[in-house]
Structure formats: structure tokens, C-alpha cells
Amino acid sequence: MKGRRRAREKALRREVVLQAAEHVFGQHPFHEATMQMVAAEADLGMQSLYEQFPSKQALYEAVVLHRAQSFKAHLEETLEQHSDPIEQLEAMARLRARMFIEAPAYLPVYLAEVMRSNWSVRSRSSRRIGRVIRATWRLFEEVARHAVAQNQLRDEDPGFLVHLFHESLTAALYARRNHPEEDIETCVDRALRAFLHGTAAP
């Protein structure tokens, strides 16, 4: 009983630290962010923080990997629930929008890691994170291929289509900053309309 309670408490403390670190890394460049900032954000002592994460690098990687793995797992579940490629894209957009709306501080961190991964720029993150991000990107590309094969999207390179899809969603999320009361469906609808207008099959 005590063991389970301690495990729950440990998991909860870790979640608090990850959320605090996500906020700090989302608001400050990596070289400016400090463990002291994270400890203050988490209302935690430095010793307790270092007991969980031995360095800023380890903490940053934990933040990115936590979100990346969670999103990939939810994405795989979502894709199994739909067979039509356009419905899959809509569900994927909804899932990603929900993640960023619920955790807006993660958006700049995610965009930086995706750009490094896609452009083969050396990342400060571990190779494990790069593998998760690339595997997630391939899921999007596979859906784009199916949409092209079914004449739902114009015959373009899947990588181009996925980039355009992500940029449309990022733009919709950016526009939502001026309308924080806007619901997820409206945000996703704006992104999909912008995407499909330029890529729908003739």
C-alpha cells in the first residue's frame, strides 16, 4: 500500500516538474533557461529537482520525450478509428490542436524540435526523441499518400502535403491567440479549410 502511494506521489511530482519545465523552455531559449527557473515555477527546492533530473539537458529531453511519445500513442489510436484519409487528417488535426491548446508552452518547443529533425539540423535532444518525431511524421505522410491515391488530394509529394498541413494548423493556432475563447472545432475547421483549399483534387 505504502509502495503504491509513494509511486503515485513520485509520478505526481514528476508531472509537476515537467509542466514547470515545459513552461520555462517554452518561454526562454535553452541557453537562458535555468534549473532555478524550473524549481521556482514548480515551487520545489533545488535538491528535490536535481534528485529527479541530474541536469538541464536531462530535464529538457524528458519534457520533449514525454509529450512526443504521448502524442504518437494517441495518434496511432486515433488513426485506427477512421478509414477515410480526410477524416484521419481531421482527427489528427483535432488531436494536435487539443494538445497545444491544453499545453501552449509546448508549442514553441515542439516546433523547434520538428524543424531540427526535418532539416537534419543537429538537435540538443537525444536520438530517441528524433526517432519518435520522425516516426510520427511518417504516420502523417502515410495518410497523405492514401489521400492522394484516393484522389482526395492533389498528386503532390507527401512531405510537401504534410508540411502544408502542419503550417495550416500552426497558423490557425496562432490566430487563436487573439480569440482564446474559440473552441477546438473552430480552430481545426479553419486549418482544414486553408489546407484543403489549396490541395483538394481537381
Buried (B, 14 or more C-beta within 10 A) or exposed (E): EEEEEEEEEEEEBBEBBBBBBBBBBBBEEBEEBEBEBBBBBBEBEEEEBBEBBEEBEEBBBBBBBBBBBEBBEBBEEBBEEBEBBBEBBBBBBBBBBBBBBEBBBBBBBBEBBBEBBBEEEEBBBBEEBBEBBEEBBEBBBBBBBBBBEEEBBBEEEBEEBBBBBBEBBBBBBEBBEEEEEBEBEBBBBBBBEBBBEEBEEE
